[in-house]
Amino acid sequence: MRIGLYPGSFDPITLGHMDIIRRGAKLVDKLVIGVTTNPSKTPLFPLDTRLAMIRRECAALGNGTIEVVAFDSLLMHFARECGASLILRGLRGASDFEYEYQMTGMNQYLDSSIETVFLMADVALQPIASRLVKEIAVLGGDISRFVTPAVRDDVLAQIAARKAQGS
Ligand code: ADP
């Protein structure tokens, strides 16, 4: 059974992520979406909320072969734990490439038996980034072309809650 791991912070899950998930699920028997706690970034959504949002959005994708799991260990250790032979990453452009190029190189040193595979989202979805979705939403812009309606509502509610708390 070929298992793929798609890691990321998914804060929040976007239509770009979902396109990569749809494409990636076709390449493997099981796709594990690994959600990082990523302590170096302060997320908009707590980890448990991100997991629930991804599970909800992916319910209709991949015919039940998609699992959503949190991890805070080294990516290559987690990949081995999952039994993954492939790590899937999305590429959006040159800036992603620079980062991924170095990460993949370092990961090959850690475990050269696990391949990293890069996918590109549909051309229309390539510019979408969670960071920009959040920035646009905070400033009152329309994010409905970048995320599903349910995720848009979650983002707006979370931003409103943060503002009410004064943070
Ligand atoms: P990270 O915090 O590690 O960048 P993200 O949640 O932002 O994780 O993204 C996870 C993966 O999804 C990364 O490989 C990223 O390049 C990819 N990705 C995100 N948005 C898109 C998109 N619009 N098109 C293609 N790949 C994407």
Boltz pocket constraint, residues with backbone or C-beta under 6 A from the ligand:
constraints:
  - pocket:
      binder: B
      contacts: [[A, 7], [A, 8], [A, 9], [A, 10], [A, 11], [A, 14], [A, 15], [A, 16], [A, 17], [A, 20], [A, 88], [A, 89], [A, 90], [A, 91], [A, 92], [A, 96], [A, 119], [A, 120], [A, 121], [A, 125], [A, 126], [A, 127], [A, 128], [A, 129], [A, 130]]
      max_distance: 6.0
